């Protein structure tokens, strides 16, 4: 699979190639902050196949957590581009940043323990209260 995308203003572009390790919607409270309230729709692509082809994102990592994720975003328009999690060999790409978001089809819903009443999980989609084992 090959994915390309970027931020809203066009300053940052990326490409990702390989087989996704996860295609999901995450309902955790942390993702709700980043998305503005909805679940985070993402595709986790191998790190060795991911690169920024234009521009350099800014990043944020909480200092009060033991193993915080690093969230990457455009410092000009604020678009959340992706997340890097410690020990996870994939870039977690936000579907909304993809040039063709229509290629996304979630395979699983995770962290439904934090799901809001207005979040939708498609019927028949495997759903887990936390991260599946």
PAKOL-122557 format. One record per residue: residue number from 0; residue in one letter; x, y, z of N, C-alpha, C in turn. Coordinates in nm, 4 decimals. Layout:
N
num:NUM, residuo:A, n_X:X, n_Y:Y, n_Z:Z, ca_X:X, ca_Y:Y, ca_Z:Z, c_X:X, c_Y:Y, c_Z:Z
...
END
This chain:
133
num:0, residuo:X, n_X:0.0848, n_Y:-0.1170, n_Z:0.0000, ca_X:0.0000, ca_Y:0.0000, ca_Z:0.0000, c_X:0.0895, c_Y:0.1234, c_Z:0.0000
num:1, residuo:X, n_X:0.0504, n_Y:0.2240, n_Z:-0.0755, ca_X:0.1224, ca_Y:0.3505, ca_Z:-0.0768, c_X:0.0241, c_Y:0.4621, c_Z:-0.0458
num:2, residuo:X, n_X:0.0625, n_Y:0.5479, n_Z:0.0465, ca_X:-0.0211, ca_Y:0.6589, ca_Z:0.0912, c_X:0.0583, c_Y:0.7878, c_Z:0.0756
num:3, residuo:X, n_X:-0.0099, n_Y:0.8927, n_Z:0.0344, ca_X:0.0512, ca_Y:1.0258, ca_Z:0.0361, c_X:-0.0490, c_Y:1.1201, c_Z:0.1005
num:4, residuo:X, n_X:0.0027, n_Y:1.2278, n_Z:0.1551, ca_X:-0.0856, ca_Y:1.3228, ca_Z:0.2193, c_X:-0.0098, c_Y:1.4421, c_Z:0.2719
num:5, residuo:X, n_X:-0.0799, n_Y:1.5232, n_Z:0.3490, ca_X:-0.0174, ca_Y:1.6419, ca_Z:0.4042, c_X:-0.1144, c_Y:1.7230, c_Z:0.4863
num:6, residuo:X, n_X:-0.0682, n_Y:1.8399, n_Z:0.5240, ca_X:-0.1479, ca_Y:1.9275, ca_Z:0.6103, c_X:-0.2425, c_Y:2.0142, c_Z:0.5284
num:7, residuo:X, n_X:-0.3289, n_Y:2.0849, n_Z:0.5958, ca_X:-0.4318, ca_Y:2.1684, ca_Z:0.5354, c_X:-0.3735, c_Y:2.2818, c_Z:0.4508
num:8, residuo:X, n_X:-0.2669, n_Y:2.3469, n_Z:0.4988, ca_X:-0.2109, ca_Y:2.4615, ca_Z:0.4259, c_X:-0.1136, c_Y:2.4202, c_Z:0.3158
num:9, residuo:X, n_X:-0.0718, n_Y:2.2932, n_Z:0.3157, ca_X:0.0185, ca_Y:2.2446, ca_Z:0.2116, c_X:0.1662, c_Y:2.2572, c_Z:0.2430
num:10, residuo:X, n_X:0.2017, n_Y:2.3101, n_Z:0.3600, ca_X:0.3434, ca_Y:2.3242, ca_Z:0.3957, c_X:0.4132, c_Y:2.1901, c_Z:0.4155
num:11, residuo:X, n_X:0.3402, n_Y:2.0909, n_Z:0.4654, ca_X:0.4012, ca_Y:1.9613, ca_Z:0.4971, c_X:0.3359, c_Y:1.8527, c_Z:0.4130
num:12, residuo:X, n_X:0.4185, n_Y:1.7668, n_Z:0.3533, ca_X:0.3737, ca_Y:1.6532, ca_Z:0.2735, c_X:0.4479, c_Y:1.5294, c_Z:0.3224
num:13, residuo:X, n_X:0.3832, n_Y:1.4136, n_Z:0.3098, ca_X:0.4461, ca_Y:1.2872, ca_Z:0.3476, c_X:0.4102, c_Y:1.1792, c_Z:0.2477
num:14, residuo:X, n_X:0.4883, n_Y:1.0708, n_Z:0.2515, ca_X:0.4555, ca_Y:0.9475, ca_Z:0.1801, c_X:0.4776, c_Y:0.8327, c_Z:0.2773
num:15, residuo:X, n_X:0.3997, n_Y:0.7287, n_Z:0.2594, ca_X:0.4129, ca_Y:0.6089, ca_Z:0.3426, c_X:0.3893, c_Y:0.4884, c_Z:0.2534
num:16, residuo:X, n_X:0.4745, n_Y:0.3881, n_Z:0.2708, ca_X:0.4629, ca_Y:0.2687, ca_Z:0.1882, c_X:0.4836, c_Y:0.1451, c_Z:0.2751
num:17, residuo:X, n_X:0.4078, n_Y:0.0396, n_Z:0.2452, ca_X:0.4192, ca_Y:-0.0856, ca_Z:0.3186, c_X:0.2820, c_Y:-0.1375, c_Z:0.3557
num:18, residuo:X, n_X:0.2836, n_Y:-0.2418, n_Z:0.4357, ca_X:0.1585, ca_Y:-0.3001, ca_Z:0.4828, c_X:0.1220, c_Y:-0.2407, c_Z:0.6183
num:19, residuo:X, n_X:0.0017, n_Y:-0.1888, n_Z:0.6319, ca_X:-0.0389, ca_Y:-0.1319, ca_Z:0.7606, c_X:-0.0406, c_Y:-0.2386, c_Z:0.8700
num:20, residuo:X, n_X:0.0052, n_Y:-0.1995, n_Z:0.9883, ca_X:-0.0011, ca_Y:-0.2920, ca_Z:1.1016, c_X:-0.1345, c_Y:-0.2803, c_Z:1.1747
num:21, residuo:X, n_X:-0.2057, n_Y:-0.1703, n_Z:1.1518, ca_X:-0.3377, ca_Y:-0.1529, ca_Z:1.2114, c_X:-0.4131, c_Y:-0.0464, c_Z:1.1318
num:22, residuo:X, n_X:-0.5399, n_Y:-0.0712, n_Z:1.1097, ca_X:-0.6304, ca_Y:0.0260, ca_Z:1.0471, c_X:-0.7489, c_Y:0.0335, c_Z:1.1417
num:23, residuo:X, n_X:-0.7636, n_Y:0.1473, n_Z:1.2087, ca_X:-0.8579, ca_Y:0.1490, ca_Z:1.3210, c_X:-0.9194, c_Y:0.2852, c_Z:1.3447
num:24, residuo:X, n_X:-1.0160, n_Y:0.2834, n_Z:1.4345, ca_X:-1.0673, ca_Y:0.4057, ca_Z:1.4931, c_X:-1.0424, c_Y:0.3938, c_Z:1.6436
num:25, residuo:X, n_X:-0.9814, n_Y:0.4986, n_Z:1.7001, ca_X:-0.9500, ca_Y:0.4982, ca_Z:1.8430, c_X:-1.0418, c_Y:0.5968, c_Z:1.9133
num:26, residuo:X, n_X:-1.1058, n_Y:0.5491, n_Z:2.0192, ca_X:-1.2011, ca_Y:0.6311, ca_Z:2.0936, c_X:-1.1440, c_Y:0.6814, c_Z:2.2262
num:27, residuo:X, n_X:-1.0128, n_Y:0.6648, n_Z:2.2491, ca_X:-0.9552, ca_Y:0.7043, ca_Z:2.3784, c_X:-0.9696, c_Y:0.8547, c_Z:2.4007
num:28, residuo:X, n_X:-0.9700, n_Y:0.8926, n_Z:2.5252, ca_X:-0.9899, ca_Y:1.0335, ca_Z:2.5618, c_X:-0.8790, c_Y:1.1209, c_Z:2.5033
num:29, residuo:X, n_X:-0.7561, n_Y:1.0709, n_Z:2.4994, ca_X:-0.6449, ca_Y:1.1484, ca_Z:2.4456, c_X:-0.6693, c_Y:1.1814, c_Z:2.2985
num:30, residuo:X, n_X:-0.7137, n_Y:1.0834, n_Z:2.2205, ca_X:-0.7414, ca_Y:1.1072, ca_Z:2.0784, c_X:-0.8561, c_Y:1.2063, c_Z:2.0601
num:31, residuo:X, n_X:-0.9514, n_Y:1.2063, n_Z:2.1509, ca_X:-1.0627, ca_Y:1.3006, ca_Z:2.1407, c_X:-1.0135, c_Y:1.4449, c_Z:2.1484
num:32, residuo:X, n_X:-0.9095, n_Y:1.4692, n_Z:2.2263, ca_X:-0.8518, ca_Y:1.6043, ca_Z:2.2322, c_X:-0.7953, c_Y:1.6436, c_Z:2.0958
num:33, residuo:X, n_X:-0.7235, n_Y:1.5527, n_Z:2.0333, ca_X:-0.6553, ca_Y:1.5807, ca_Z:1.9072, c_X:-0.7549, c_Y:1.5979, c_Z:1.7922
num:34, residuo:X, n_X:-0.8648, n_Y:1.5228, n_Z:1.7929, ca_X:-0.9601, ca_Y:1.5272, ca_Z:1.6820, c_X:-1.0666, c_Y:1.6340, c_Z:1.6986
num:35, residuo:X, n_X:-1.0766, n_Y:1.6911, n_Z:1.8162, ca_X:-1.1833, ca_Y:1.7868, ca_Z:1.8403, c_X:-1.3084, c_Y:1.7219, c_Z:1.8960
num:36, residuo:X, n_X:-1.2974, n_Y:1.5959, n_Z:1.9366, ca_X:-1.4094, ca_Y:1.5291, ca_Z:2.0028, c_X:-1.4489, c_Y:1.3954, c_Z:1.9462
num:37, residuo:X, n_X:-1.4168, n_Y:1.3686, n_Z:1.8230, ca_X:-1.4536, ca_Y:1.2414, ca_Z:1.7619, c_X:-1.3465, c_Y:1.1362, c_Z:1.7820
num:38, residuo:X, n_X:-1.3725, n_Y:1.0163, n_Z:1.7324, ca_X:-1.2674, ca_Y:0.9144, ca_Z:1.7362, c_X:-1.1564, c_Y:0.9508, c_Z:1.6379
num:39, residuo:X, n_X:-1.0395, n_Y:0.8972, n_Z:1.6607, ca_X:-0.9247, ca_Y:0.9173, ca_Z:1.5726, c_X:-0.9234, c_Y:0.8042, c_Z:1.4704
num:40, residuo:X, n_X:-0.9442, n_Y:0.8361, n_Z:1.3451, ca_X:-0.9390, ca_Y:0.7369, ca_Z:1.2382, c_X:-0.7956, c_Y:0.7359, c_Z:1.1869
num:41, residuo:X, n_X:-0.7315, n_Y:0.6170, n_Z:1.1893, ca_X:-0.5899, ca_Y:0.6143, ca_Z:1.1531, c_X:-0.5495, c_Y:0.4866, c_Z:1.0809
num:42, residuo:X, n_X:-0.4349, n_Y:0.4969, n_Z:1.0145, ca_X:-0.3673, ca_Y:0.3829, ca_Z:0.9534, c_X:-0.2248, c_Y:0.3840, c_Z:1.0066
num:43, residuo:X, n_X:-0.1813, n_Y:0.2742, n_Z:1.0663, ca_X:-0.0454, ca_Y:0.2622, ca_Z:1.1193, c_X:0.0436, c_Y:0.2012, c_Z:1.0113
num:44, residuo:X, n_X:0.1347, n_Y:0.2840, n_Z:0.9586, ca_X:0.2232, ca_Y:0.2418, ca_Z:0.8496, c_X:0.3653, c_Y:0.2234, c_Z:0.9023
num:45, residuo:X, n_X:0.4413, n_Y:0.1273, n_Z:0.8443, ca_X:0.5775, ca_Y:0.0996, ca_Z:0.8918, c_X:0.6649, c_Y:0.2248, c_Z:0.8911
num:46, residuo:X, n_X:0.7405, n_Y:0.2435, n_Z:0.9990, ca_X:0.8294, ca_Y:0.3598, ca_Z:1.0095, c_X:0.9319, c_Y:0.3640, c_Z:0.8970
num:47, residuo:X, n_X:0.9828, n_Y:0.2481, n_Z:0.8567, ca_X:1.0869, ca_Y:0.2485, ca_Z:0.7536, c_X:1.0333, c_Y:0.2843, c_Z:0.6156
num:48, residuo:X, n_X:0.9009, n_Y:0.2896, n_Z:0.5996, ca_X:0.8415, ca_Y:0.3298, ca_Z:0.4732, c_X:0.7777, c_Y:0.4675, c_Z:0.4780
num:49, residuo:X, n_X:0.7955, n_Y:0.5374, n_Z:0.5914, ca_X:0.7350, ca_Y:0.6698, ca_Z:0.6103, c_X:0.8409, c_Y:0.7781, c_Z:0.6008
num:50, residuo:X, n_X:0.8072, n_Y:0.8869, n_Z:0.5289, ca_X:0.8975, ca_Y:1.0020, ca_Z:0.5266, c_X:0.8204, c_Y:1.1291, c_Z:0.4952
num:51, residuo:X, n_X:0.8720, n_Y:1.2386, n_Z:0.5487, ca_X:0.8189, ca_Y:1.3694, ca_Z:0.5115, c_X:0.8903, c_Y:1.4107, c_Z:0.3844
num:52, residuo:X, n_X:0.8153, n_Y:1.4380, n_Z:0.2794, ca_X:0.8733, ca_Y:1.4744, ca_Z:0.1504, c_X:0.8826, c_Y:1.6253, c_Z:0.1329
num:53, residuo:X, n_X:0.8134, n_Y:1.6996, n_Z:0.2182, ca_X:0.8185, ca_Y:1.8460, ca_Z:0.2142, c_X:0.7899, c_Y:1.8994, c_Z:0.3530
num:54, residuo:X, n_X:0.8724, n_Y:1.9893, n_Z:0.3983, ca_X:0.8519, ca_Y:2.0529, ca_Z:0.5274, c_X:0.8885, c_Y:1.9626, c_Z:0.6442
num:55, residuo:X, n_X:0.8892, n_Y:2.0215, n_Z:0.7610, ca_X:0.9209, ca_Y:1.9501, ca_Z:0.8843, c_X:0.8133, c_Y:1.9827, c_Z:0.9868
num:56, residuo:X, n_X:0.7475, n_Y:1.8810, n_Z:1.0395, ca_X:0.6423, ca_Y:1.9089, ca_Z:1.1376, c_X:0.7002, c_Y:1.9501, c_Z:1.2719
num:57, residuo:X, n_X:0.6179, n_Y:2.0116, n_Z:1.3497, ca_X:0.6490, ca_Y:2.0375, ca_Z:1.4884, c_X:0.6017, c_Y:1.9157, c_Z:1.5656
num:58, residuo:X, n_X:0.6397, n_Y:1.9038, n_Z:1.6910, ca_X:0.5965, ca_Y:1.7883, ca_Z:1.7686, c_X:0.5670, c_Y:1.8279, c_Z:1.9127
num:59, residuo:X, n_X:0.4898, n_Y:1.7420, n_Z:1.9771, ca_X:0.4532, ca_Y:1.7632, ca_Z:2.1171, c_X:0.4527, c_Y:1.6291, c_Z:2.1881
num:60, residuo:X, n_X:0.5122, n_Y:1.6272, n_Z:2.3071, ca_X:0.5127, ca_Y:1.5078, ca_Z:2.3917, c_X:0.4905, c_Y:1.5542, c_Z:2.5351
num:61, residuo:X, n_X:0.3943, n_Y:1.4938, n_Z:2.6029, ca_X:0.3681, ca_Y:1.5325, ca_Z:2.7414, c_X:0.4852, c_Y:1.4938, c_Z:2.8305
num:62, residuo:X, n_X:0.5232, n_Y:1.5842, n_Z:2.9192, ca_X:0.6367, ca_Y:1.5595, ca_Z:3.0087, c_X:0.5943, c_Y:1.4926, c_Z:3.1390
num:63, residuo:X, n_X:0.4650, n_Y:1.4824, n_Z:3.1642, ca_X:0.4165, ca_Y:1.4277, ca_Z:3.2909, c_X:0.3802, c_Y:1.2793, c_Z:3.2826
num:64, residuo:X, n_X:0.4032, n_Y:1.2166, n_Z:3.1671, ca_X:0.3705, ca_Y:1.0753, ca_Z:3.1491, c_X:0.4971, c_Y:0.9922, c_Z:3.1382
num:65, residuo:X, n_X:0.4887, n_Y:0.8666, n_Z:3.1814, ca_X:0.6052, ca_Y:0.7773, ca_Z:3.1787, c_X:0.6478, c_Y:0.7416, c_Z:3.0362
num:66, residuo:X, n_X:0.5551, n_Y:0.7055, n_Z:2.9489, ca_X:0.5847, ca_Y:0.6694, ca_Z:2.8101, c_X:0.4939, c_Y:0.7472, c_Z:2.7149
num:67, residuo:X, n_X:0.5141, n_Y:0.8780, n_Z:2.7050, ca_X:0.4233, ca_Y:0.9565, ca_Z:2.6220, c_X:0.4448, c_Y:0.9328, c_Z:2.4728
num:68, residuo:X, n_X:0.3389, n_Y:0.9498, n_Z:2.3968, ca_X:0.3510, ca_Y:0.9455, ca_Z:2.2513, c_X:0.3987, c_Y:1.0828, c_Z:2.2041
num:69, residuo:X, n_X:0.4524, n_Y:1.0861, n_Z:2.0832, ca_X:0.4921, ca_Y:1.2117, ca_Z:2.0208, c_X:0.3917, c_Y:1.2419, c_Z:1.9109
num:70, residuo:X, n_X:0.3262, n_Y:1.3541, n_Z:1.9215, ca_X:0.2270, ca_Y:1.3947, ca_Z:1.8229, c_X:0.2912, c_Y:1.4970, c_Z:1.7302
num:71, residuo:X, n_X:0.2794, n_Y:1.4738, n_Z:1.5990, ca_X:0.3406, ca_Y:1.5614, ca_Z:1.4994, c_X:0.2308, c_Y:1.6408, c_Z:1.4293
num:72, residuo:X, n_X:0.2579, n_Y:1.7699, n_Z:1.4067, ca_X:0.1576, ca_Y:1.8596, ca_Z:1.3505, c_X:0.2240, c_Y:1.9725, c_Z:1.2730
num:73, residuo:X, n_X:0.1467, n_Y:2.0380, n_Z:1.1892, ca_X:0.1951, ca_Y:2.1536, ca_Z:1.1156, c_X:0.1889, c_Y:2.2755, c_Z:1.2070
num:74, residuo:X, n_X:0.3007, n_Y:2.3435, n_Z:1.2226, ca_X:0.3021, ca_Y:2.4609, ca_Z:1.3102, c_X:0.2352, c_Y:2.5818, c_Z:1.2450
num:75, residuo:X, n_X:0.2114, n_Y:2.5760, n_Z:1.1149, ca_X:0.1454, ca_Y:2.6872, ca_Z:1.0467, c_X:-0.0067, c_Y:2.6770, c_Z:1.0560
num:76, residuo:X, n_X:-0.0648, n_Y:2.5644, n_Z:1.0139, ca_X:-0.2113, ca_Y:2.5518, ca_Z:1.0122, c_X:-0.2666, c_Y:2.4674, c_Z:1.1269
num:77, residuo:X, n_X:-0.1805, n_Y:2.3969, n_Z:1.1994, ca_X:-0.2238, ca_Y:2.3191, ca_Z:1.3160, c_X:-0.2716, c_Y:2.1782, c_Z:1.2868
num:78, residuo:X, n_X:-0.2660, n_Y:2.1343, n_Z:1.1605, ca_X:-0.3135, ca_Y:2.0001, ca_Z:1.1263, c_X:-0.2358, c_Y:1.8930, c_Z:1.2015
num:79, residuo:X, n_X:-0.3068, n_Y:1.8062, n_Z:1.2733, ca_X:-0.2454, ca_Y:1.6895, ca_Z:1.3365, c_X:-0.2178, c_Y:1.5880, c_Z:1.2264
num:80, residuo:X, n_X:-0.0904, n_Y:1.5532, n_Z:1.2078, ca_X:-0.0501, ca_Y:1.4640, ca_Z:1.0990, c_X:-0.0386, c_Y:1.3192, c_Z:1.1420
num:81, residuo:X, n_X:0.0243, n_Y:1.2969, n_Z:1.2559, ca_X:0.0452, ca_Y:1.1595, ca_Z:1.2989, c_X:0.1020, c_Y:1.1513, c_Z:1.4389
num:82, residuo:X, n_X:0.1180, n_Y:1.0284, n_Z:1.4827, ca_X:0.1650, ca_Y:0.9999, ca_Z:1.6180, c_X:0.2692, c_Y:0.8904, c_Z:1.6134
num:83, residuo:X, n_X:0.3730, n_Y:0.9063, n_Z:1.6949, ca_X:0.4749, ca_Y:0.8024, ca_Z:1.7137, c_X:0.4653, c_Y:0.7552, c_Z:1.8585
num:84, residuo:X, n_X:0.4482, n_Y:0.6250, n_Z:1.8763, ca_X:0.4358, ca_Y:0.5680, ca_Z:2.0103, c_X:0.5636, c_Y:0.4914, c_Z:2.0439
num:85, residuo:X, n_X:0.6135, n_Y:0.5063, n_Z:2.1669, ca_X:0.7361, ca_Y:0.4361, ca_Z:2.2055, c_X:0.7220, c_Y:0.2849, c_Z:2.1860
num:86, residuo:X, n_X:0.8178, n_Y:0.2244, n_Z:2.1181, ca_X:0.8186, ca_Y:0.0796, ca_Z:2.0986, c_X:0.7254, c_Y:0.0297, c_Z:1.9899
num:87, residuo:X, n_X:0.6530, n_Y:0.1182, n_Z:1.9245, ca_X:0.5595, ca_Y:0.0794, ca_Z:1.8184, c_X:0.6247, c_Y:0.1157, c_Z:1.6851
num:88, residuo:X, n_X:0.6580, n_Y:0.0167, n_Z:1.6020, ca_X:0.7355, ca_Y:0.0438, ca_Z:1.4800, c_X:0.6513, c_Y:0.0949, c_Z:1.3627
num:89, residuo:X, n_X:0.5617, n_Y:0.1885, n_Z:1.3907, ca_X:0.4757, ca_Y:0.2418, ca_Z:1.2861, c_X:0.4462, c_Y:0.3887, c_Z:1.3123
num:90, residuo:X, n_X:0.4189, n_Y:0.4604, n_Z:1.2044, ca_X:0.3694, ca_Y:0.5975, ca_Z:1.2133, c_X:0.2183, c_Y:0.5880, c_Z:1.2091
num:91, residuo:X, n_X:0.1527, n_Y:0.6450, n_Z:1.3063, ca_X:0.0074, ca_Y:0.6429, ca_Z:1.3145, c_X:-0.0435, c_Y:0.7650, c_Z:1.2387
num:92, residuo:X, n_X:-0.0873, n_Y:0.7426, n_Z:1.1156, ca_X:-0.1253, ca_Y:0.8508, ca_Z:1.0246, c_X:-0.2738, c_Y:0.8820, c_Z:1.0380
num:93, residuo:X, n_X:-0.3045, n_Y:1.0093, n_Z:1.0554, ca_X:-0.4438, ca_Y:1.0542, ca_Z:1.0635, c_X:-0.5074, c_Y:1.0469, c_Z:0.9243
num:94, residuo:X, n_X:-0.6183, n_Y:0.9771, n_Z:0.9128, ca_X:-0.6840, ca_Y:0.9545, ca_Z:0.7839, c_X:-0.7210, c_Y:1.0863, c_Z:0.7147
num:95, residuo:X, n_X:-0.7598, n_Y:1.1869, n_Z:0.7905, ca_X:-0.7984, ca_Y:1.3148, ca_Z:0.7318, c_X:-0.6863, c_Y:1.3847, c_Z:0.6578
num:96, residuo:X, n_X:-0.5623, n_Y:1.3451, n_Z:0.6811, ca_X:-0.4484, ca_Y:1.4079, ca_Z:0.6130, c_X:-0.4131, c_Y:1.3375, c_Z:0.4823
num:97, residuo:X, n_X:-0.4749, n_Y:1.2226, n_Z:0.4556, ca_X:-0.4432, ca_Y:1.1458, ca_Z:0.3358, c_X:-0.5019, c_Y:1.2118, c_Z:0.2117
num:98, residuo:X, n_X:-0.4285, n_Y:1.2055, n_Z:0.1000, ca_X:-0.4805, ca_Y:1.2585, ca_Z:-0.0257, c_X:-0.6071, c_Y:1.1845, c_Z:-0.0678
num:99, residuo:X, n_X:-0.6146, n_Y:1.0569, n_Z:-0.0367, ca_X:-0.7319, ca_Y:0.9763, ca_Z:-0.0695, c_X:-0.7847, c_Y:0.9068, c_Z:0.0564
num:100, residuo:X, n_X:-0.8567, n_Y:0.9804, n_Z:0.1425, ca_X:-0.9080, ca_Y:0.9179, ca_Z:0.2644, c_X:-1.0107, c_Y:0.8093, c_Z:0.2371
num:101, residuo:X, n_X:-1.0628, n_Y:0.8045, n_Z:0.1151, ca_X:-1.1604, ca_Y:0.7026, ca_Z:0.0802, c_X:-1.1041, c_Y:0.5623, c_Z:0.0783
num:102, residuo:X, n_X:-0.9716, n_Y:0.5498, n_Z:0.0796, ca_X:-0.9109, ca_Y:0.4165, ca_Z:0.0821, c_X:-0.9116, c_Y:0.3565, c_Z:0.2228
num:103, residuo:X, n_X:-0.9507, n_Y:0.4362, n_Z:0.3215, ca_X:-0.9569, ca_Y:0.3903, ca_Z:0.4613, c_X:-1.0838, c_Y:0.3105, c_Z:0.4857
num:104, residuo:X, n_X:-1.0675, n_Y:0.1968, n_Z:0.5469, ca_X:-1.1790, ca_Y:0.1144, ca_Z:0.5931, c_X:-1.1362, c_Y:0.0578, c_Z:0.7282
num:105, residuo:X, n_X:-1.1965, n_Y:0.1017, n_Z:0.8395, ca_X:-1.1488, ca_Y:0.0562, ca_Z:0.9695, c_X:-1.1618, c_Y:-0.0946, c_Z:0.9861
num:106, residuo:X, n_X:-1.0615, n_Y:-0.1526, n_Z:1.0509, ca_X:-1.0633, ca_Y:-0.2952, ca_Z:1.0790, c_X:-1.0999, c_Y:-0.3261, c_Z:1.2221
num:107, residuo:X, n_X:-1.0923, n_Y:-0.2236, n_Z:1.3081, ca_X:-1.1163, ca_Y:-0.2441, ca_Z:1.4503, c_X:-1.1434, c_Y:-0.1090, c_Z:1.5168
num:108, residuo:X, n_X:-1.2194, n_Y:-0.1114, n_Z:1.6247, ca_X:-1.2394, ca_Y:0.0054, ca_Z:1.7101, c_X:-1.1713, c_Y:-0.0255, c_Z:1.8432
num:109, residuo:X, n_X:-1.0888, n_Y:0.0682, n_Z:1.8901, ca_X:-1.0142, ca_Y:0.0452, ca_Z:2.0144, c_X:-1.0468, c_Y:0.1538, c_Z:2.1174
num:110, residuo:X, n_X:-1.0196, n_Y:0.1206, n_Z:2.2426, ca_X:-1.0436, ca_Y:0.2076, ca_Z:2.3572, c_X:-1.1879, c_Y:0.2580, c_Z:2.3617
num:111, residuo:X, n_X:-1.2788, n_Y:0.1654, n_Z:2.3375, ca_X:-1.4204, ca_Y:0.2020, ca_Z:2.3435, c_X:-1.4662, c_Y:0.2306, c_Z:2.4869
num:112, residuo:X, n_X:-1.3808, n_Y:0.2042, n_Z:2.5847, ca_X:-1.4129, ca_Y:0.2387, ca_Z:2.7237, c_X:-1.4311, c_Y:0.3900, c_Z:2.7385
num:113, residuo:X, n_X:-1.3704, n_Y:0.4682, n_Z:2.6485, ca_X:-1.3810, ca_Y:0.6140, ca_Z:2.6522, c_X:-1.4766, c_Y:0.6688, c_Z:2.5467
num:114, residuo:X, n_X:-1.5440, n_Y:0.5809, n_Z:2.4750, ca_X:-1.6331, ca_Y:0.6198, ca_Z:2.3651, c_X:-1.7434, c_Y:0.7122, c_Z:2.4155
num:115, residuo:X, n_X:-1.7710, n_Y:0.8164, n_Z:2.3391, ca_X:-1.8798, ca_Y:0.9096, ca_Z:2.3717, c_X:-2.0089, c_Y:0.8615, c_Z:2.3052
num:116, residuo:X, n_X:-2.1222, n_Y:0.9069, n_Z:2.3546, ca_X:-2.2510, ca_Y:0.8626, ca_Z:2.3004, c_X:-2.2688, c_Y:0.9016, c_Z:2.1536
num:117, residuo:X, n_X:-2.1998, n_Y:1.0037, n_Z:2.1084, ca_X:-2.2121, ca_Y:1.0483, ca_Z:1.9697, c_X:-2.1094, c_Y:0.9844, c_Z:1.8764
num:118, residuo:X, n_X:-2.0243, n_Y:0.8968, n_Z:1.9282, ca_X:-1.9288, ca_Y:0.8222, ca_Z:1.8446, c_X:-2.0007, c_Y:0.7031, c_Z:1.7822
num:119, residuo:X, n_X:-1.9737, n_Y:0.6772, n_Z:1.6565, ca_X:-2.0341, ca_Y:0.5627, ca_Z:1.5881, c_X:-1.9303, c_Y:0.4552, c_Z:1.5599
num:120, residuo:X, n_X:-1.9639, n_Y:0.3332, n_Z:1.5947, ca_X:-1.8835, ca_Y:0.2166, ca_Z:1.5601, c_X:-1.9673, c_Y:0.1369, c_Z:1.4606
num:121, residuo:X, n_X:-1.9169, n_Y:0.1177, n_Z:1.3384, ca_X:-1.9963, ca_Y:0.0439, ca_Z:1.2392, c_X:-2.0369, c_Y:-0.0942, c_Z:1.2895
num:122, residuo:X, n_X:-2.1593, n_Y:-0.1324, n_Z:1.2571, ca_X:-2.2096, ca_Y:-0.2634, ca_Z:1.2967, c_X:-2.1182, c_Y:-0.3723, c_Z:1.2418
num:123, residuo:X, n_X:-2.0837, n_Y:-0.4667, n_Z:1.3278, ca_X:-1.9985, ca_Y:-0.5781, ca_Z:1.2881, c_X:-1.8490, c_Y:-0.5523, c_Z:1.3010
num:124, residuo:X, n_X:-1.8093, n_Y:-0.4272, n_Z:1.3281, ca_X:-1.6669, ca_Y:-0.3948, ca_Z:1.3446, c_X:-1.6207, c_Y:-0.4472, c_Z:1.4809
num:125, residuo:X, n_X:-1.5138, n_Y:-0.5286, n_Z:1.4851, ca_X:-1.4628, ca_Y:-0.5731, ca_Z:1.6150, c_X:-1.4280, c_Y:-0.4519, c_Z:1.7017
num:126, residuo:X, n_X:-1.4726, n_Y:-0.4526, n_Z:1.8261, ca_X:-1.4521, ca_Y:-0.3401, ca_Z:1.9170, c_X:-1.3938, c_Y:-0.3912, c_Z:2.0475
num:127, residuo:X, n_X:-1.2984, n_Y:-0.3157, n_Z:2.1024, ca_X:-1.2290, ca_Y:-0.3531, ca_Z:2.2236, c_X:-1.2266, c_Y:-0.2357, c_Z:2.3214
num:128, residuo:X, n_X:-1.2487, n_Y:-0.2658, n_Z:2.4498, ca_X:-1.2460, ca_Y:-0.1609, ca_Z:2.5510, c_X:-1.1084, c_Y:-0.0981, c_Z:2.5636
num:129, residuo:X, n_X:-1.0028, n_Y:-0.1729, n_Z:2.5409, ca_X:-0.8654, ca_Y:-0.1238, ca_Z:2.5448, c_X:-0.7982, c_Y:-0.1653, c_Z:2.4136
num:130, residuo:X, n_X:-0.6674, n_Y:-0.1798, n_Z:2.4144, ca_X:-0.5937, ca_Y:-0.2254, ca_Z:2.2975, c_X:-0.6023, c_Y:-0.3776, c_Z:2.2926
num:131, residuo:X, n_X:-0.6395, n_Y:-0.4345, n_Z:2.1775, ca_X:-0.6479, ca_Y:-0.5815, ca_Z:2.1705, c_X:-0.5111, c_Y:-0.6456, c_Z:2.1909
num:132, residuo:X, n_X:-0.5101, n_Y:-0.7654, n_Z:2.2463, ca_X:-0.3855, ca_Y:-0.8353, ca_Z:2.2802, c_X:-0.3112, c_Y:-0.8954, c_Z:2.1716
END
